[in-house]
């Protein structure tokens, strides 16, 4: 099925919320992934919707600025997800295509803040794209997690242990700045 990627901020937020509710349930806000990114805003340049040729919302992917902190140091990471696909379009490659698109965008950006990524998900699904639990054993998260589902990839972090948390955004120098300039 042909589809295109458009920036997520061009899609009705209500449609995105309905898609996420359908994929993860209405209790999804209680999950550990939501706790990790609490207080953060999605990175606009790394958050997309997948639309059919007719403009139908097929799926969405969001990325969030987070960090691994050991109390005195912090290393930036991008938290990938949620990745949601409409129930009538699952298992045909849309989720993987969105993920590859986002990973390509991060690689092309050259940003050190995008060099390492993490997510909570099925190791079998994400391993072909370089995600593994090899580096996450000493990571603390604000809620329950199956350790084998706490996955990371990308540039090595400067330390192995710490707590995952939303990355604070820098204060604006003067006036308001868009979230796109902060990630």
N, C-alpha and C positions, 0 to 999 in steps of 0.2 A: 504494500500500500504506500503510495507516494505521500510524503509529508514534509513539512518545513518547520524550522525552528524560528521562533520569534521571542524577543525579550518578554519575560514574564510580566513586567509592568504594563504591557499592552493588553493584557487579558483581564477580564472582569474578576476582581478578587473573590466574589461570591462563587463564581464558576470553579476557581481553584480550590476554595474551601470544600465545595461539594465533591470535587474529584478526590481530594485527600480524605474526606470522610468515607467515601466509597471504597477507597483502597485500604485505609488503616483503621476505620471506625471512628466514632465520635468521641471516644475516650483517648484518642491519640495524644492529646496534650499532657497526659500523665506519664508518658513514656520517658525513659532516660534520655533519648536523643533530644527531646524537647527541653529537658532540664539543662543539658549541656549548652545549648545555644540560647538559653533564656536571656533576654535583654539585648540580643544582637539583631541586626537587620540583615536580610539576605543580601548577598553581593549582586547588584543588578547585572553586571557584565558576565556573571556566571549562573544566572537563573533564567530558565527558558521554558516555553511551552512548545509542545509539538502539535501542529495543526494538520488536518487532512487537506487535500487539494480544495475541498469545499469549505474550509474554514472551521471544521468541527474540532473541538478540543479533544486530543487523543491522550495527552499526558503532560506532566510537568516535572521539572527538576529544579531544586533550589540548592544553593551553596551558601555557607555561612562562615564569617570570620571567627575562629576560635583560637585557643592557645593551650599549650601544655605548660603549666607553671609549677615550679618546685618551691615557690615562696620567695626566692630571690631573683630568679630568672624566668623568662617566658619565651617560648618558641612558637611562632605563628604556624597555624594549620588552617586548611579549608575543610570544613565539615560538609561532605557531600550528602545530600538528601534532605527531605524525602524525595524519592523518585516514585512517581505515581502514574499509572496507566489506566485509562478507562476500562471498565470490566469487559466491554465488548471488543477490545482491541489488544488484549493481553496475549503473551506468548507468540508474538509475531516479530519481535525485535525492536519495538519502539523504545523500551526502557534502556536497552543496551546502546541503541543509537544516540539517545539523549546523553547517556553517560560518556560515551566516546566523544561526543561533541563538546561537552564541558571539559573533559580532560585535555582535548586538543586546544581549547581556548586558554586553559591555564598554561600549557606548555608554550603557546605562542606569546603569552603575555610577558614571559621572562621575569615575572615578579617573584622576589624571594618569599613574599607572603603567600604565594600560590604553589610553592615548590613541594610541599608535603600535604597530603590529604588523608582524611580518615572518614570512616562511616561505620555504622552498625548494620550488619547484614549477613546474608548467606555466603559463607566462604567459597562454596562451589561456584556460585554465580559470579563473584567478584575476583576470584583468583586469576582467571585469564587476563584480567586487566591490571595485574600487579598488586592487588590488595592481599594482605595476609595479616595474621595475628602475631607474627614473629616479634614485632617490636613493642607490643602493647601490654605485655604481661604485668608491668609495674604501673600502669596508668590507673588513676583513681577517677571514678565517674560519679556524678550525683544521683545515683539510683542503681537499681539492679541491672546487670548485664550478663549475658552468657559470654564468658571470656573469649571463646573461639569465634564469636561474631563481632568483636571489637577489632576492626581491621584498619590498616594504614598502608600507605605506599608513598613513594617519592623520596625527596632528599632526606638523608639521615638527620635526626634531631640532635641537638648538642648534648642532650641528657636523656636517659631512658625512663626515669620515674618522675611522676608529677600528677597534677590534677588537670583534667580537661575542663575548660570553662570558656564562656564567651570572651572574645577579645575586645577589650575596651577600644573605642574609637577615639582618635585624637580630637581635642577640642578645636573648634573652628578658630582660625586666626582673626578673621573679621567677617562679619556677616554670616549668612547661612551657606553651607556647602552641601552639595548633593551627596547621597550615600555612595554614588559611583566613584567619587573622588577619594573616598575614605578607605576603600578596600584594596 
